[in-house]
Amino acid sequence: MKVKVVNKGNLSLPEYKTEGASGVDLMASLEDSIVLKPMERFMVPTGLFVEIPEGYEAQIRGRSGLAAKNGITLANGVGTIDSDYRGEIKVILINLGNEPFEISHGDRIAQMILAKYEKMEFSEVDTLDNTDRGSGGFGHTGL
């Protein structure tokens, strides 16, 4: 699927790194490096503006290597880029590690995945159908 992109980040366009990859890496577009101290967060620009087709969203996800090695992850878990958003993609990173972490221009900071979605149409009712699980949740099956 073709996705239109404006690239103002002085970086190469996102690309799939392996044949089986589901996401493309997003890179930091920075004039100067930044240092994230432990428990500090920063909205990192990518220099990318995308036109997501209607019926799709772009999901921004953390990179497992950054999380495992340095405690760097997304402050909002998974970010969503809606099909009608035309602003710059920015990634809210947080340092959950114990050491300061430097981010420089061109560093791979997150992944972007294109996902199809369906619009929900809500129908208000008085009851829901029963299931074996019922309202059990939040660890109801044990650890």
N, CA, C and O atoms as a MOPAC input file, in Angstrom:
PM7 MOZYME 1SCF
protein

 N      0.84500 1    -1.17300 1     0.00000 1
 C      0.00000 1     0.00000 1     0.00000 1
 C      0.89200 1     1.23900 1     0.00000 1
 O      1.85000 1     1.32200 1     0.76900 1
 N      0.58300 1     2.16800 1    -0.83800 1
 C      1.35000 1     3.41100 1    -0.90700 1
 C      0.84000 1     4.39300 1     0.14200 1
 O     -0.36600 1     4.57000 1     0.31000 1
 N      1.77500 1     5.02800 1     0.84300 1
 C      1.45500 1     6.04800 1     1.84300 1
 C      2.25600 1     7.29600 1     1.49800 1
 O      3.48200 1     7.25200 1     1.39200 1
 N      1.55300 1     8.40500 1     1.32500 1
 C      2.23300 1     9.67000 1     1.02900 1
 C      2.96100 1    10.15900 1     2.27100 1
 O      2.44700 1    10.06000 1     3.38500 1
 N      4.17700 1    10.69500 1     2.06600 1
 C      4.96800 1    11.19400 1     3.19000 1
 C      5.71800 1    12.45300 1     2.77000 1
 O      6.28700 1    12.52000 1     1.68100 1
 N      5.70900 1    13.44200 1     3.64900 1
 C      6.56000 1    14.62000 1     3.50100 1
 C      7.69100 1    14.42100 1     4.49100 1
 O      7.45100 1    14.15900 1     5.66900 1
 N      8.92600 1    14.54400 1     4.01600 1
 C     10.09800 1    14.28500 1     4.84200 1
 C     10.88300 1    15.57600 1     5.04500 1
 O     11.58200 1    16.03800 1     4.14300 1
 N     10.76200 1    16.15300 1     6.24200 1
 C     11.50000 1    17.37200 1     6.57600 1
 C     12.60000 1    17.10100 1     7.60100 1
 O     13.15100 1    18.03000 1     8.19100 1
 N     12.91100 1    15.83300 1     7.80500 1
 C     13.83900 1    15.45800 1     8.86300 1
 C     15.27900 1    15.28300 1     8.46200 1
 O     16.11200 1    14.94600 1     9.30400 1
 N     15.60500 1    15.50400 1     7.18400 1
 C     16.97000 1    15.29300 1     6.71200 1
 C     17.44400 1    13.86900 1     7.01900 1
 O     18.58800 1    13.64500 1     7.41400 1
 N     16.52400 1    12.91300 1     6.82200 1
 C     16.79200 1    11.49300 1     7.07200 1
 C     16.20900 1    10.68600 1     5.91100 1
 O     15.41000 1    11.20000 1     5.12800 1
 N     16.61200 1     9.42500 1     5.80900 1
 C     16.01700 1     8.56500 1     4.79100 1
 C     14.59100 1     8.21200 1     5.20200 1
 O     14.23400 1     8.29100 1     6.37800 1
 N     13.78900 1     7.82700 1     4.22700 1
 C     12.42100 1     7.41400 1     4.51400 1
 C     12.42800 1     6.12400 1     5.33200 1
 O     13.36600 1     5.33300 1     5.23700 1
 N     11.37400 1     5.90800 1     6.14000 1
 C     11.29700 1     4.64200 1     6.88500 1
 C     11.29100 1     3.46200 1     5.93100 1
 O     10.76300 1     3.54800 1     4.82200 1
 N     11.88100 1     2.36100 1     6.36900 1
 C     11.91500 1     1.16200 1     5.54300 1
 C     11.85400 1    -0.07300 1     6.42600 1
 O     12.20300 1    -0.03300 1     7.60600 1
 N     11.40400 1    -1.16900 1     5.83000 1
 C     11.37500 1    -2.44400 1     6.53500 1
 C     12.78900 1    -3.00800 1     6.52300 1
 O     13.43100 1    -3.06100 1     5.47400 1
 N     13.27500 1    -3.42900 1     7.68300 1
 C     14.66300 1    -3.89800 1     7.77800 1
 C     14.82700 1    -5.36400 1     7.41500 1
 O     15.91300 1    -5.78700 1     7.02100 1
 N     13.74300 1    -6.15400 1     7.54500 1
 C     13.80300 1    -7.55800 1     7.15400 1
 C     12.55200 1    -7.90800 1     6.36500 1
 O     11.56600 1    -7.17200 1     6.39200 1
 N     12.59400 1    -9.02900 1     5.66700 1
 C     11.47600 1    -9.47600 1     4.84400 1
 C     10.20000 1    -9.66900 1     5.66100 1
 O      9.10800 1    -9.37000 1     5.17800 1
 N     10.32700 1   -10.16100 1     6.88300 1
 C      9.15700 1   -10.45400 1     7.70900 1
 C      8.77000 1    -9.34900 1     8.67200 1
 O      7.86700 1    -9.54100 1     9.48600 1
 N      9.42500 1    -8.20200 1     8.60600 1
 C      9.13600 1    -7.11200 1     9.53700 1
 C      7.73200 1    -6.55200 1     9.30700 1
 O      7.30900 1    -6.36300 1     8.16700 1
 N      7.01400 1    -6.28800 1    10.40900 1
 C      5.67600 1    -5.70200 1    10.29900 1
 C      5.70600 1    -4.18900 1    10.45200 1
 O      4.75000 1    -3.50900 1    10.07700 1
 N      6.79100 1    -3.65700 1    10.99800 1
 C      6.89600 1    -2.22500 1    11.22000 1
 C      8.16300 1    -1.64400 1    10.63500 1
 O      9.14000 1    -2.34700 1    10.37700 1
 N      8.11600 1    -0.33600 1    10.43200 1
 C      9.29600 1     0.40000 1     9.96100 1
 C      9.84600 1     1.20500 1    11.13200 1
 O      9.09200 1     1.64200 1    12.00100 1
 N     11.14400 1     1.39700 1    11.15200 1
 C     11.75600 1     2.19000 1    12.21400 1
 C     11.56800 1     3.67300 1    11.95800 1
 O     11.69700 1     4.14500 1    10.82800 1
 N     11.26100 1     4.40200 1    13.02200 1
 C     11.22400 1     5.85800 1    12.98200 1
 C     12.50400 1     6.37100 1    13.62000 1
 O     12.98300 1     5.81000 1    14.60600 1
 N     13.05500 1     7.43700 1    13.05600 1
 C     14.31800 1     7.99300 1    13.54900 1
 C     14.11100 1     9.39800 1    14.10700 1
 O     13.21800 1    10.13200 1    13.68500 1
 N     14.94900 1     9.74100 1    15.05300 1
 C     14.90600 1    11.06700 1    15.66800 1
 C     15.43700 1    12.10300 1    14.68300 1
 O     16.48400 1    11.90700 1    14.06500 1
 N     14.70800 1    13.20300 1    14.54400 1
 C     15.14200 1    14.32500 1    13.72000 1
 C     15.44900 1    15.48700 1    14.66000 1
 O     14.56100 1    16.24900 1    15.04300 1
 N     16.71800 1    15.60600 1    15.01900 1
 C     17.13700 1    16.57300 1    16.03600 1
 C     18.26500 1    17.45700 1    15.52300 1
 O     19.14800 1    16.99200 1    14.80200 1
 N     18.23400 1    18.72700 1    15.89500 1
 C     19.36800 1    19.61200 1    15.60400 1
 C     20.51000 1    19.32400 1    16.55100 1
 O     21.67100 1    19.30100 1    16.14200 1
 N     20.18900 1    19.10300 1    17.82000 1
 C     21.17400 1    18.78200 1    18.84600 1
 C     20.72200 1    17.54000 1    19.59500 1
 O     19.52400 1    17.31200 1    19.75900 1
 N     21.67300 1    16.74100 1    20.04900 1
 C     21.34000 1    15.56800 1    20.84900 1
 C     20.62700 1    16.00300 1    22.12300 1
 O     20.81500 1    17.11800 1    22.61000 1
 N     19.80800 1    15.10600 1    22.65000 1
 C     19.15500 1    15.36100 1    23.93500 1
 C     19.52600 1    14.22900 1    24.88500 1
 O     19.84500 1    13.12400 1    24.44400 1
 N     19.48700 1    14.49500 1    26.16400 1
 C     19.74600 1    13.48100 1    27.17600 1
 C     18.49500 1    13.34300 1    28.02400 1
 O     18.02900 1    14.30100 1    28.64200 1
 N     17.95900 1    12.12300 1    28.04000 1
 C     16.80100 1    11.81800 1    28.88000 1
 C     17.30600 1    11.27900 1    30.20800 1
 O     17.93100 1    10.22000 1    30.25600 1
 N     17.03600 1    12.00400 1    31.28300 1
 C     17.41100 1    11.52900 1    32.61100 1
 C     16.38600 1    10.48500 1    33.05400 1
 O     15.29200 1    10.43000 1    32.49200 1
 N     16.71200 1     9.65900 1    34.04500 1
 C     15.74000 1     8.68300 1    34.53700 1
 C     14.41700 1     9.35900 1    34.90400 1
 O     14.40400 1    10.39800 1    35.56400 1
 N     13.32600 1     8.76800 1    34.47700 1
 C     11.94800 1     9.21200 1    34.68600 1
 C     11.60300 1    10.49600 1    33.92300 1
 O     10.54300 1    11.07700 1    34.15700 1
 N     12.45900 1    10.93800 1    33.03400 1
 C     12.18500 1    12.12000 1    32.21500 1
 C     11.59000 1    11.65900 1    30.88100 1
 O     11.92100 1    10.58200 1    30.38500 1
 N     10.70800 1    12.48500 1    30.30400 1
 C     10.12100 1    12.17400 1    29.01000 1
 C     10.33100 1    13.35600 1    28.06600 1
 O     10.51600 1    14.49600 1    28.49300 1
 N     10.29700 1    13.04900 1    26.77200 1
 C     10.53800 1    14.07600 1    25.76700 1
 C      9.79400 1    13.67100 1    24.49600 1
 O      9.78100 1    12.49600 1    24.12900 1
 N      9.17300 1    14.64500 1    23.82700 1
 C      8.49200 1    14.40300 1    22.57100 1
 C      9.50800 1    14.56800 1    21.44500 1
 O      9.86700 1    15.68900 1    21.08600 1
 N      9.96400 1    13.46200 1    20.89800 1
 C     11.03600 1    13.45300 1    19.90000 1
 C     10.45500 1    13.60600 1    18.49500 1
 O      9.64800 1    12.77800 1    18.07200 1
 N     10.85200 1    14.65000 1    17.76800 1
 C     10.36200 1    14.82300 1    16.39400 1
 C     11.02000 1    13.82700 1    15.44200 1
 O     12.15300 1    13.39400 1    15.65400 1
 N     10.27900 1    13.47400 1    14.38400 1
 C     10.82100 1    12.57600 1    13.35600 1
 C     11.00900 1    13.27300 1    12.01900 1
 O     11.68400 1    12.74800 1    11.13300 1
 N     10.41100 1    14.46200 1    11.86500 1
 C     10.48100 1    15.16200 1    10.58800 1
 C      9.55600 1    14.59800 1     9.52900 1
 O      9.58800 1    15.04100 1     8.38100 1
 N      8.71800 1    13.60900 1     9.90000 1
 C      7.82800 1    12.95700 1     8.94600 1
 C      6.38600 1    13.41300 1     9.13200 1
 O      5.90000 1    13.54900 1    10.25500 1
 N      5.71700 1    13.64400 1     8.01800 1
 C      4.29500 1    13.97300 1     7.96700 1
 C      3.69300 1    12.95300 1     7.00000 1
 O      4.15100 1    12.84200 1     5.86300 1
 N      2.67800 1    12.20900 1     7.43400 1
 C      2.14500 1    11.13300 1     6.59300 1
 C      0.66000 1    11.32400 1     6.31500 1
 O     -0.05400 1    11.98000 1     7.07300 1
 N      0.21800 1    10.73700 1     5.21600 1
 C     -1.19400 1    10.72200 1     4.85800 1
 C     -1.65600 1     9.27000 1     4.90400 1
 O     -1.50800 1     8.51700 1     3.94100 1
 N     -2.21900 1     8.90200 1     6.04900 1
 C     -2.68400 1     7.53200 1     6.26200 1
 C     -4.02500 1     7.35700 1     5.53600 1
 O     -4.91400 1     8.19500 1     5.69000 1
 N     -4.18700 1     6.29000 1     4.75300 1
 C     -5.45800 1     6.07200 1     4.05100 1
 C     -6.61600 1     5.88900 1     5.04100 1
 O     -6.43600 1     5.34400 1     6.12900 1
 N     -7.80800 1     6.35600 1     4.64200 1
 C     -8.99200 1     6.19100 1     5.47700 1
 C     -9.24400 1     4.70700 1     5.72300 1
 O     -9.08700 1     3.88700 1     4.81900 1
 N     -9.63400 1     4.36900 1     6.94200 1
 C     -9.85200 1     2.97100 1     7.31100 1
 C     -8.61300 1     2.33200 1     7.90400 1
 O     -8.62800 1     1.15500 1     8.26300 1
 N     -7.53500 1     3.10400 1     8.01000 1
 C     -6.27800 1     2.62600 1     8.58700 1
 C     -5.80500 1     3.60100 1     9.65400 1
 O     -6.21800 1     4.76100 1     9.68400 1
 N     -4.94800 1     3.12100 1    10.51400 1
 C     -4.24900 1     3.95300 1    11.48200 1
 C     -2.78800 1     3.53000 1    11.46300 1
 O     -2.46600 1     2.39400 1    11.11300 1
 N     -1.92200 1     4.43300 1    11.83400 1
 C     -0.52500 1     4.07400 1    12.05100 1
 C     -0.35100 1     3.92400 1    13.55000 1
 O     -0.72900 1     4.81300 1    14.31300 1
 N      0.21400 1     2.81700 1    13.97300 1
 C      0.49100 1     2.58400 1    15.38900 1
 C      1.97500 1     2.80900 1    15.62800 1
 O      2.82200 1     2.27900 1    14.90900 1
 N      2.27600 1     3.59900 1    16.64500 1
 C      3.66600 1     3.85300 1    17.02600 1
 C      3.96600 1     2.98600 1    18.24100 1
 O      3.27900 1     3.06900 1    19.25900 1
 N      4.97600 1     2.17200 1    18.12700 1
 C      5.33500 1     1.21900 1    19.18200 1
 C      6.80100 1     1.38300 1    19.55600 1
 O      7.62300 1     1.82400 1    18.75300 1
 N      7.10300 1     1.02000 1    20.78300 1
 C      8.47800 1     1.08700 1    21.25600 1
 C      9.36200 1     0.05500 1    20.58800 1
 O      8.87700 1    -0.92000 1    20.01400 1
 N     10.65700 1     0.27900 1    20.66800 1
 C     11.62700 1    -0.69000 1    20.15500 1
 C     12.07800 1    -1.56700 1    21.31000 1
 O     12.49200 1    -1.05600 1    22.35100 1
 N     12.00500 1    -2.86700 1    21.13900 1
 C     12.30100 1    -3.79800 1    22.22800 1
 C     13.74100 1    -3.67500 1    22.72100 1
 O     13.99900 1    -3.81000 1    23.91700 1
 N     14.67600 1    -3.42000 1    21.81600 1
 C     16.07500 1    -3.29100 1    22.22600 1
 C     16.30400 1    -2.09400 1    23.14000 1
 O     17.05200 1    -2.18800 1    24.11300 1
 N     15.66300 1    -0.96700 1    22.83200 1
 C     15.79300 1     0.21900 1    23.69100 1
 C     15.21000 1    -0.04800 1    25.07200 1
 O     15.77900 1     0.36200 1    26.08400 1
 N     14.08000 1    -0.73300 1    25.10900 1
 C     13.43700 1    -1.03100 1    26.38700 1
 C     14.27600 1    -2.01700 1    27.21300 1
 O     14.50400 1    -1.79700 1    28.40200 1
 N     14.72900 1    -3.09600 1    26.58000 1
 C     15.46200 1    -4.13800 1    27.29800 1
 C     16.83200 1    -3.66900 1    27.78200 1
 O     17.24100 1    -3.98400 1    28.89900 1
 N     17.53100 1    -2.92400 1    26.94500 1
 C     18.89800 1    -2.52700 1    27.28400 1
 C     18.97400 1    -1.23400 1    28.08600 1
 O     19.88500 1    -1.06800 1    28.89700 1
 N     18.02500 1    -0.30800 1    27.87300 1
 C     18.15400 1     1.02100 1    28.47700 1
 C     16.92900 1     1.51600 1    29.23000 1
 O     16.98700 1     2.56800 1    29.86600 1
 N     15.82000 1     0.78000 1    29.17500 1
 C     14.60600 1     1.22500 1    29.85100 1
 C     13.89500 1     2.35000 1    29.11600 1
 O     13.08800 1     3.06200 1    29.71500 1
 N     14.17700 1     2.52400 1    27.83400 1
 C     13.54800 1     3.58300 1    27.03400 1
 C     12.30700 1     3.00800 1    26.36500 1
 O     12.38600 1     2.01300 1    25.64400 1
 N     11.16900 1     3.63400 1    26.60600 1
 C      9.91000 1     3.15000 1    26.04600 1
 C      9.00800 1     4.33600 1    25.72500 1
 O      9.39900 1     5.48800 1    25.90700 1
 N      7.80900 1     4.05100 1    25.25100 1
 C      6.84700 1     5.11000 1    24.93500 1
 C      6.06000 1     5.46800 1    26.19300 1
 O      5.57900 1     4.58500 1    26.90300 1
 N      5.93400 1     6.75100 1    26.46000 1
 C      5.19700 1     7.20100 1    27.63700 1
 C      3.71900 1     6.87800 1    27.52500 1
 O      3.04700 1     6.71700 1    28.54400 1
 N      3.19600 1     6.77800 1    26.30400 1
 C      1.77400 1     6.49900 1    26.11600 1
 C      1.50900 1     5.06900 1    25.66900 1
 O      0.44600 1     4.79400 1    25.11200 1
 N      2.43800 1     4.15800 1    25.89500 1
 C      2.24200 1     2.75500 1    25.53000 1
 C      2.33200 1     2.55600 1    24.03600 1
 O      3.40400 1     2.25000 1    23.51300 1
 N      1.22400 1     2.72400 1    23.34300 1
 C      1.17600 1     2.66900 1    21.88600 1
 C      0.52400 1     3.95900 1    21.41400 1
 O     -0.54900 1     4.33000 1    21.88900 1
 N      1.17000 1     4.63700 1    20.48300 1
 C      0.59500 1     5.85700 1    19.92600 1
 C     -0.23600 1     5.54500 1    18.70300 1
 O      0.01700 1     4.57100 1    17.99300 1
 N     -1.23100 1     6.37800 1    18.46500 1
 C     -2.09700 1     6.21500 1    17.29100 1
 C     -2.01900 1     7.46100 1    16.42800 1
 O     -2.12600 1     8.58300 1    16.92400 1
 N     -1.83200 1     7.25500 1    15.12900 1
 C     -1.91500 1     8.34500 1    14.16500 1
 C     -3.15800 1     8.08500 1    13.33200 1
 O     -3.22000 1     7.10800 1    12.58600 1
 N     -4.14600 1     8.95900 1    13.45900 1
 C     -5.40500 1     8.82300 1    12.73200 1
 C     -5.23400 1     9.23900 1    11.27100 1
 O     -4.30200 1     9.96100 1    10.91700 1
 N     -6.15700 1     8.76600 1    10.43500 1
 C     -6.05200 1     9.03500 1     8.99600 1
 C     -6.24700 1    10.50800 1     8.64400 1
 O     -5.84500 1    10.93600 1     7.56200 1
 N     -6.85300 1    11.28700 1     9.53300 1
 C     -7.05000 1    12.70400 1     9.21700 1
 C     -6.00600 1    13.61400 1     9.85500 1
 O     -6.11200 1    14.83500 1     9.73600 1
 N     -4.99300 1    13.05300 1    10.53300 1
 C     -3.92300 1    13.85900 1    11.13700 1
 C     -2.86800 1    14.18900 1    10.07800 1
 O     -2.43000 1    13.30900 1     9.33700 1
 N     -2.46800 1    15.44300 1    10.01300 1
 C     -1.47700 1    15.85600 1     9.02300 1
 C     -0.25300 1    16.52800 1     9.65700 1
 O      0.58500 1    17.07400 1     8.93800 1
 N     -0.13900 1    16.49800 1    10.97100 1
 C      1.01000 1    17.09100 1    11.63700 1
 C      2.20100 1    16.15900 1    11.64300 1
 O      2.13300 1    15.02700 1    11.16300 1
 N      3.29200 1    16.65600 1    12.19600 1
 C      4.52100 1    15.86700 1    12.27500 1
 C      4.35300 1    14.70300 1    13.24200 1
 O      3.74300 1    14.84600 1    14.30200 1
 N      4.89600 1    13.55100 1    12.86800 1
 C      4.92600 1    12.41200 1    13.78900 1
 C      5.97900 1    12.70700 1    14.84500 1
 O      7.14200 1    12.95900 1    14.53100 1
 N      5.55400 1    12.67200 1    16.09600 1
 C      6.46600 1    12.82600 1    17.22900 1
 C      6.26800 1    11.63200 1    18.14500 1
 O      5.16700 1    11.09300 1    18.25200 1
 N      7.34100 1    11.22500 1    18.80300 1
 C      7.32700 1    10.03700 1    19.64700 1
 C      7.62100 1    10.46200 1    21.08300 1
 O      8.66600 1    11.05200 1    21.36100 1
 N      6.69200 1    10.16000 1    21.99200 1
 C      6.87800 1    10.53000 1    23.40100 1
 C      7.67300 1     9.42900 1    24.09300 1
 O      7.12000 1     8.39800 1    24.47500 1
 N      8.97000 1     9.65500 1    24.24900 1
 C      9.83000 1     8.67400 1    24.90700 1
 C      9.95900 1     8.99900 1    26.39300 1
 O      9.93500 1    10.16300 1    26.79300 1
 N     10.09700 1     7.94900 1    27.20000 1
 C     10.35800 1     8.09800 1    28.62600 1
 C     11.50100 1     7.16600 1    29.01100 1
 O     11.60900 1     6.05300 1    28.49800 1
 N     12.34200 1     7.63200 1    29.91100 1
 C     13.47000 1     6.84400 1    30.39300 1
 C     13.08100 1     6.19600 1    31.71900 1
 O     13.05400 1     6.85700 1    32.75700 1
 N     12.78200 1     4.90900 1    31.67700 1
 C     12.46400 1     4.16000 1    32.88800 1
 C     13.69700 1     3.46200 1    33.44900 1
 O     13.60600 1     2.70400 1    34.41400 1
 N     14.84700 1     3.72300 1    32.84000 1
 C     16.09600 1     3.12000 1    33.29200 1
 C     16.70800 1     3.91100 1    34.44200 1
 O     16.13600 1     4.88800 1    34.92600 1
 N     17.87600 1     3.46400 1    34.86200 1
 C     18.58100 1     4.08800 1    35.98900 1
 C     19.65200 1     5.07800 1    35.56400 1
 O     20.19600 1     5.80200 1    36.39700 1
 N     19.95700 1     5.11300 1    34.27500 1
 C     21.02700 1     5.96900 1    33.76600 1
 C     20.48800 1     6.95500 1    32.74100 1
 O     19.50800 1     6.66100 1    32.05600 1
 N     21.12000 1     8.13000 1    32.62600 1
 C     20.74100 1     9.05000 1    31.54600 1
 C     20.95700 1     8.36800 1    30.18900 1
 O     21.83600 1     7.51900 1    30.04500 1
 N     20.14100 1     8.75200 1    29.19800 1
 C     20.21600 1     8.14200 1    27.87200 1
 C     20.24400 1     9.23600 1    26.81800 1
 O     19.37300 1    10.10600 1    26.79900 1
 N     21.23800 1     9.19700 1    25.94500 1
 C     21.38900 1    10.21800 1    24.89800 1
 C     20.70600 1     9.77800 1    23.61100 1
 O     20.84900 1     8.63800 1    23.16700 1
 N     19.96000 1    10.70900 1    23.02200 1
 C     19.30500 1    10.48200 1    21.72800 1
 C     19.88400 1    11.49300 1    20.74700 1
 O     19.88900 1    12.69700 1    21.00500 1
 N     20.37200 1    10.98500 1    19.61900 1
 C     20.99800 1    11.82900 1    18.60000 1
 C     20.21600 1    11.76700 1    17.29300 1
 O     19.40400 1    10.86700 1    17.08300 1
 N     20.46900 1    12.72200 1    16.43500 1
 C     19.85000 1    12.76900 1    15.10600 1
 C     20.10400 1    11.44900 1    14.38500 1
 O     21.24000 1    10.98400 1    14.29400 1
 N     19.02800 1    10.85600 1    13.87400 1
 C     19.15600 1     9.60900 1    13.12200 1
 C     19.01600 1     8.35500 1    13.95200 1
 O     18.94500 1     7.26300 1    13.38800 1
 N     18.97300 1     8.46400 1    15.28100 1
 C     18.78100 1     7.27000 1    16.11500 1
 C     17.40100 1     6.68200 1    15.86800 1
 O     16.42100 1     7.41600 1    15.74500 1
 N     17.32600 1     5.36800 1    15.79500 1
 C     16.04200 1     4.68600 1    15.65200 1
 C     15.36100 1     4.67800 1    17.02600 1
 O     15.90100 1     4.13800 1    17.99100 1
 N     14.17100 1     5.28100 1    17.10100 1
 C     13.54000 1     5.49400 1    18.40300 1
 C     12.21400 1     4.75400 1    18.59000 1
 O     11.77300 1     4.58200 1    19.72600 1
 N     11.57400 1     4.31500 1    17.51800 1
 C     10.27800 1     3.64400 1    17.61800 1
 C      9.99700 1     2.90600 1    16.31400 1
 O     10.76400 1     2.99200 1    15.35500 1
 N      8.88500 1     2.18200 1    16.30100 1
 C      8.43200 1     1.50200 1    15.09600 1
 C      7.04300 1     2.00200 1    14.72900 1
 O      6.25800 1     2.38300 1    15.59800 1
 N      6.74900 1     1.99700 1    13.44200 1
 C      5.42700 1     2.38800 1    12.97000 1
 C      4.83100 1     1.23400 1    12.17000 1
 O      5.47400 1     0.66800 1    11.28600 1
 N      3.58600 1     0.90100 1    12.50500 1
 C      2.87500 1    -0.19600 1    11.86800 1
 C      1.56000 1     0.33700 1    11.31400 1
 O      0.89200 1     1.12700 1    11.98000 1
 N      1.18400 1    -0.07100 1    10.13400 1
 C     -0.08800 1     0.31800 1     9.53900 1
 C     -1.11000 1    -0.76700 1     9.87500 1
 O     -0.86000 1    -1.95100 1     9.64600 1
 N     -2.26600 1    -0.36300 1    10.42000 1
 C     -3.28500 1    -1.33100 1    10.83000 1
 C     -4.66300 1    -0.89700 1    10.33500 1
 O     -5.04700 1     0.26700 1    10.45600 1
 N     -5.38900 1    -1.85200 1     9.78000 1
 C     -6.76000 1    -1.60400 1     9.34000 1
 C     -7.66300 1    -1.63700 1    10.56400 1
 O     -7.42000 1    -2.38500 1    11.51000 1
 N     -8.70700 1    -0.81600 1    10.53400 1
 C     -9.66000 1    -0.83100 1    11.64700 1
 C    -11.08000 1    -0.71200 1    11.11100 1
 O    -11.30000 1    -0.32000 1     9.96500 1
 N    -12.01700 1    -1.05100 1    11.94700 1
 C    -13.43700 1    -0.91900 1    11.63400 1
 C    -14.03000 1     0.12200 1    12.57300 1
 O    -13.67000 1     0.16800 1    13.74900 1
 N    -14.92500 1     0.94800 1    12.07600 1
 C    -15.65200 1     1.90700 1    12.91100 1
 C    -16.71500 1     1.15000 1    13.70400 1
 O    -17.38100 1     0.25600 1    13.18100 1
 N    -16.85900 1     1.52200 1    14.96600 1
 C    -17.87100 1     0.90100 1    15.81700 1
 C    -19.15900 1     1.70800 1    15.76200 1
 O    -19.14300 1     2.93800 1    15.72700 1
 N    -20.26600 1     0.99100 1    15.75600 1
 C    -21.57100 1     1.61700 1    15.86500 1
 C    -22.19800 1     1.04800 1    17.13700 1
 O    -22.44400 1    -0.15500 1    17.23000 1
 N    -22.45100 1     1.91100 1    18.10400 1
 C    -22.93200 1     1.44700 1    19.39600 1
 C    -24.44600 1     1.32900 1    19.41700 1
 O    -25.16400 1     2.17300 1    18.88000 1
 N    -24.91200 1     0.26300 1    20.04800 1
 C    -26.33600 1     0.01200 1    20.21300 1
 C    -26.58000 1    -0.18900 1    21.70400 1
 O    -26.13000 1    -1.18000 1    22.27800 1
 N    -27.27900 1     0.73000 1    22.32200 1
 C    -27.50600 1     0.64300 1    23.76100 1
 C    -28.55000 1    -0.43600 1    24.06300 1
 O    -29.62500 1    -0.47200 1    23.46500 1
 N    -28.19600 1    -1.31900 1    25.01700 1
 C    -29.06600 1    -2.40500 1    25.44000 1
 C    -29.11900 1    -2.44900 1    26.95600 1
 O    -28.34500 1    -1.75700 1    27.61800 1
 N    -30.02200 1    -3.25300 1    27.52500 1
 C    -30.12600 1    -3.38700 1    28.97900 1
 C    -29.22900 1    -4.48700 1    29.52400 1
 O    -28.79700 1    -4.41300 1    30.67400 1
 N    -28.93900 1    -5.51900 1    28.70900 1
 C    -28.09400 1    -6.63000 1    29.15400 1
 C    -27.20300 1    -7.08000 1    28.00200 1
 O    -27.45000 1    -6.77300 1    26.83600 1
 N    -26.15600 1    -7.81900 1    28.37000 1
 C    -25.24200 1    -8.40200 1    27.38200 1
 C    -25.38600 1    -9.91700 1    27.41000 1
 O    -25.84300 1   -10.47400 1    28.40800 1
 N    -25.00300 1   -10.58900 1    26.33400 1
 C    -25.03300 1   -12.04500 1    26.30000 1
 C    -24.07600 1   -12.60100 1    27.35100 1
 O    -23.02600 1   -12.01400 1    27.61100 1
 N    -24.44300 1   -13.74100 1    27.95800 1
 C    -23.60100 1   -14.38900 1    28.96600 1
 C    -22.47300 1   -15.17300 1    28.30400 1
 O    -22.62400 1   -15.67900 1    27.19200 1
 N    -21.33700 1   -15.26700 1    29.00400 1
 C    -20.20900 1   -16.11100 1    28.59300 1
 C    -19.71400 1   -16.86500 1    29.81400 1
 O    -20.08400 1   -16.52500 1    30.93800 1
 N    -18.88400 1   -17.88300 1    29.61500 1
 C    -18.30200 1   -18.60500 1    30.74400 1
 C    -17.46300 1   -17.67800 1    31.61000 1
 O    -17.44800 1   -17.81100 1    32.83400 1
 N    -16.78300 1   -16.76400 1    30.99500 1
 C    -15.91600 1   -15.83900 1    31.73900 1
 C    -16.72000 1   -14.79400 1    32.49700 1
 O    -16.37100 1   -14.43900 1    33.62300 1
 N    -17.77800 1   -14.30400 1    31.89800 1
 C    -18.57700 1   -13.27700 1    32.55200 1
 C    -17.77800 1   -12.01100 1    32.74700 1
 O    -17.10700 1   -11.55600 1    31.82200 1
 N    -17.83700 1   -11.42800 1    33.94200 1
 C    -17.12700 1   -10.17100 1    34.21700 1
 C    -15.76200 1   -10.40900 1    34.83800 1
 O    -15.13600 1    -9.45200 1    35.29300 1
 N    -15.27600 1   -11.63600 1    34.87600 1
 C    -13.96600 1   -11.93400 1    35.45900 1
 C    -12.85800 1   -11.31900 1    34.64100 1
 O    -12.82000 1   -11.46100 1    33.41800 1
 N    -11.96600 1   -10.64300 1    35.31000 1
 C    -10.84300 1    -9.99400 1    34.63900 1
 C     -9.77600 1    -9.61900 1    35.63000 1
 O     -9.89400 1    -9.94100 1    36.81300 1
 N     -8.74100 1    -8.95100 1    35.18400 1
 C     -7.66900 1    -8.45200 1    36.04700 1
 C     -7.09700 1    -9.55400 1    36.93300 1
 O     -7.02300 1    -9.40900 1    38.15300 1
 N     -6.69400 1   -10.65200 1    36.30600 1
 C     -6.03500 1   -11.74600 1    37.03300 1
 C     -6.98300 1   -12.80000 1    37.55800 1
 O     -6.60500 1   -13.57500 1    38.43600 1
 N     -8.18400 1   -12.85400 1    37.05600 1
 C     -9.15700 1   -13.82100 1    37.59700 1
 C     -8.77500 1   -15.27300 1    37.36600 1
 O     -9.30000 1   -16.15600 1    38.04400 1
 N     -7.86100 1   -15.54800 1    36.41200 1
 C     -7.45000 1   -16.93000 1    36.17100 1
 C     -6.18400 1   -17.29500 1    36.93000 1
 O     -5.65700 1   -18.39200 1    36.74900 1
 N     -5.68100 1   -16.39200 1    37.78000 1
 C     -4.46500 1   -16.66100 1    38.54400 1
 C     -3.24200 1   -16.07200 1    37.88200 1
 O     -3.32600 1   -15.43400 1    36.83300 1
 N     -2.09000 1   -16.29900 1    38.51900 1
 C     -0.84200 1   -15.74500 1    37.99300 1
 C     -0.20700 1   -16.65000 1    36.97200 1
 O      0.85200 1   -16.32600 1    36.43400 1

